[in-house]
Amino acid sequence: MKLDGKVALATGTSRGIGRATAIRLAAEGARVCANYFEPADVEMGRLDSADETVETIRGQGNEAFPFEADVSDENAVNSMFSATTQRYGQLFLDMPAALWDRVHAVNLRGAFLCSQWAARQFVSQGHGGRIVSISSISALVGGELQAHYSPTKAGIHSLMHSLTISLGPHGVTCNSLMPGFITTDINRADQEDPEKLAYFEGRAPVRRLGRPEDVANAAAFFCYPESDFINGASLLVDGGLFVNLQ
């Protein structure tokens, strides 16, 4: 009973991984909200809901309740978490969904759309090409205030891997750059704070902050003929920031 007293919300519990996870968490003592979405189940020709999952959990002497919600619907998700906290207590932090959507639209959807257009052009021309996307060191590490940002940069990193496989036969290479602390407008407040400035300068073994030109130089390298055999790579441009844990 390692999860005794805890509250779990498991999604997609009608079957498969979601169902097995809900049952396992309950077996460890957690009280479970078992999410499902019936319309999607019907479309797939599956009429069973999370009721069977909940019955299994309760049959084992544990606590759970089913909740139907489309997890892509913000209002439905709000209702689901509200119902869970009202029933079981606990606290859940939140971020405006509009901010999440905007950052994902610009960072990840934007990278997808531009890469798709470039790929079509390269393939139609038949001469190969280069796609270089700007990911981030944040694709590899988390950030207290980056729950909306980091996933988009990890997504770009992964997108380049997939495009590498599909576009390689057409002579198109796809790579990404992972900048660390680069002096741009997005972090101007940190640059103007003497303590933060000293901290970030000290974290980088080269003992300076990155400049936009540092990233541009790396991008240019990926476009050189000499980089023809570099494909699906991700290059840290951070002055050694990532490897320095001291």
C-alpha positions in Angstrom: 0.0 0.0 0.0 2.7 2.4 -1.0 0.1 4.9 -2.3 -2.2 4.8 0.8 -3.8 8.2 1.2 -2.9 9.4 -2.2 -5.3 10.5 -5.0 -4.8 9.4 -8.6 -6.6 10.5 -11.8 -6.1 8.0 -14.6 -7.2 8.8 -18.1 -8.4 6.4 -20.8 -9.4 3.7 -18.3 -11.9 1.8 -20.4 -9.2 -0.6 -21.5 -5.5 -1.1 -22.2 -2.8 0.8 -20.4 -5.2 3.3 -18.8 -7.3 0.5 -17.3 -4.3 -1.5 -16.0 -2.7 1.7 -14.5 -5.9 2.6 -12.7 -6.2 -0.9 -11.2 -2.6 -1.0 -10.2 -2.7 2.5 -8.5 -5.8 1.5 -6.6 -4.2 -1.8 -5.5 -1.4 0.3 -4.0 -3.9 2.3 -1.9 -4.7 5.3 -4.1 -8.3 6.6 -4.5 -8.9 6.7 -8.2 -10.8 8.9 -10.6 -11.3 6.6 -13.7 -11.6 8.8 -16.8 -13.2 7.6 -20.0 -14.8 9.2 -23.1 -17.7 7.3 -24.5 -18.1 8.9 -27.9 -14.5 8.0 -28.8 -15.2 4.5 -27.5 -18.3 4.2 -29.7 -16.3 5.4 -32.8 -13.8 2.6 -32.3 -16.6 0.1 -32.0 -16.1 -0.4 -28.2 -19.1 0.2 -26.1 -17.6 -0.6 -22.7 -16.9 2.4 -20.4 -14.8 2.6 -17.3 -17.6 1.0 -15.2 -15.9 -2.4 -15.5 -12.6 -0.9 -14.3 -14.2 0.7 -11.3 -16.1 -2.5 -10.5 -12.7 -4.4 -10.5 -11.2 -1.8 -8.2 -14.1 -1.8 -5.8 -14.2 -5.6 -5.9 -10.6 -5.6 -4.6 -11.7 -3.5 -1.6 -10.3 -0.2 -3.0 -12.0 3.1 -3.9 -12.7 4.6 -7.3 -15.3 6.4 -9.3 -15.8 6.8 -13.1 -15.8 10.2 -14.9 -16.6 10.8 -18.5 -14.6 13.6 -20.0 -12.9 14.5 -23.3 -9.4 15.4 -22.1 -9.0 17.8 -25.1 -11.9 19.9 -23.8 -10.7 22.4 -21.2 -14.1 22.7 -19.5 -14.5 18.9 -19.3 -11.0 18.6 -17.7 -11.9 21.4 -15.2 -15.1 19.6 -14.3 -13.2 16.3 -13.9 -10.5 17.6 -11.6 -13.1 19.6 -9.6 -15.2 16.5 -9.1 -12.1 14.6 -8.0 -10.9 17.3 -5.5 -14.4 17.7 -4.1 -14.6 14.0 -3.5 -11.1 13.3 -2.4 -9.5 16.6 -1.5 -5.9 17.4 -2.6 -4.6 20.4 -4.5 -3.7 20.7 -8.2 -1.7 23.6 -9.7 -2.9 25.1 -13.0 -1.7 27.2 -16.0 -4.0 29.0 -18.3 -4.8 26.7 -21.2 -4.7 29.7 -23.6 -1.0 30.2 -22.8 -0.2 26.6 -23.3 -2.1 26.6 -26.6 -0.3 29.8 -27.9 3.2 28.5 -27.0 2.5 25.2 -28.6 1.0 26.8 -31.7 4.0 29.1 -32.2 6.8 26.8 -31.2 5.8 23.3 -32.2 3.0 23.8 -34.8 5.1 26.5 -36.4 8.1 24.2 -36.7 5.9 21.5 -38.2 4.3 23.8 -40.8 7.6 25.3 -41.9 9.3 21.9 -42.0 6.4 20.4 -44.0 6.5 23.2 -46.6 10.3 23.1 -46.9 10.2 19.3 -47.3 7.6 19.4 -50.1 9.7 22.0 -51.9 12.9 20.0 -51.5 11.3 16.7 -52.6 9.7 18.4 -55.7 13.0 20.0 -56.7 14.9 16.7 -56.3 18.1 18.2 -55.1 18.0 17.5 -51.4 18.1 20.2 -48.8 18.6 21.2 -45.1 16.1 21.6 -42.3 17.6 23.1 -39.1 15.2 23.7 -36.2 15.8 25.6 -33.0 15.0 23.3 -30.1 16.4 24.2 -26.7 18.4 22.9 -23.7 14.9 22.9 -22.2 14.1 19.8 -24.3 16.4 17.9 -22.0 15.7 19.5 -18.6 12.7 20.9 -16.8 12.1 24.4 -15.6 9.9 25.7 -12.7 8.1 28.2 -15.1 8.5 26.2 -18.3 5.8 23.5 -18.2 4.3 25.0 -21.3 7.6 25.8 -23.1 9.9 22.7 -22.5 7.4 20.2 -24.1 7.4 22.2 -27.3 11.2 22.1 -27.6 11.3 18.4 -26.8 8.6 18.1 -29.6 10.9 19.9 -32.1 13.7 17.6 -31.1 11.5 14.5 -31.8 10.0 16.0 -34.9 13.5 16.3 -36.5 14.1 12.6 -35.7 11.0 11.5 -37.5 11.7 13.8 -40.5 15.2 12.4 -40.7 13.8 9.0 -41.5 11.2 10.1 -44.0 13.2 12.7 -45.8 16.7 11.1 -45.7 16.0 9.1 -48.9 15.3 12.4 -50.7 18.7 13.9 -49.7 17.2 16.1 -47.0 19.0 16.3 -43.7 17.1 17.3 -40.5 18.9 18.5 -37.4 18.2 20.6 -34.4 20.1 23.1 -32.2 19.7 23.2 -28.4 20.7 26.7 -27.2 21.4 27.3 -23.6 21.3 30.8 -22.1 21.5 33.1 -25.1 21.2 36.9 -24.6 17.9 37.7 -26.3 14.7 39.6 -25.4 13.1 36.6 -23.9 15.5 36.6 -20.9 16.2 40.3 -20.7 15.0 40.4 -17.1 17.6 37.8 -16.1 20.3 39.8 -17.8 19.4 42.9 -15.9 19.5 41.1 -12.5 23.1 41.1 -11.3 22.7 38.0 -9.2 21.1 36.0 -11.9 23.6 37.3 -14.5 26.5 36.2 -12.3 24.8 32.8 -11.7 24.3 32.0 -15.4 27.8 33.2 -16.3 29.2 31.0 -13.6 27.3 27.9 -14.6 28.8 28.0 -18.1 32.4 26.6 -18.1 33.3 29.2 -20.8 32.3 31.9 -18.3 30.1 33.9 -20.5 26.6 34.0 -21.8 25.7 32.9 -25.3 25.2 35.3 -28.2 22.7 34.9 -31.1 25.7 34.6 -33.4 26.8 31.5 -31.5 23.5 29.8 -32.5 23.7 31.2 -36.0 27.2 29.8 -36.5 26.0 26.3 -35.5 23.0 26.6 -37.9 25.3 27.6 -40.7 27.5 24.5 -40.1 24.5 22.2 -40.5 24.0 23.8 -43.9 27.6 23.4 -45.1 28.4 20.6 -47.6 30.8 19.2 -45.0 27.7 18.3 -42.8 26.2 16.2 -45.5 26.4 13.0 -43.4 25.1 14.6 -40.2 21.4 13.8 -40.0 19.0 13.5 -37.0 21.5 15.2 -34.7 20.9 17.6 -31.9 23.7 20.0 -31.0 23.9 21.8 -27.6 25.0 25.4 -28.0 25.3 26.3 -24.4 29.0 26.9 -23.5 28.9 23.6 -21.5 26.0 24.7 -19.3 24.2 21.3 -19.6 27.1 19.2 -18.3 28.0 21.4 -15.4 26.1 20.3 -12.3 28.3 22.2 -9.8 
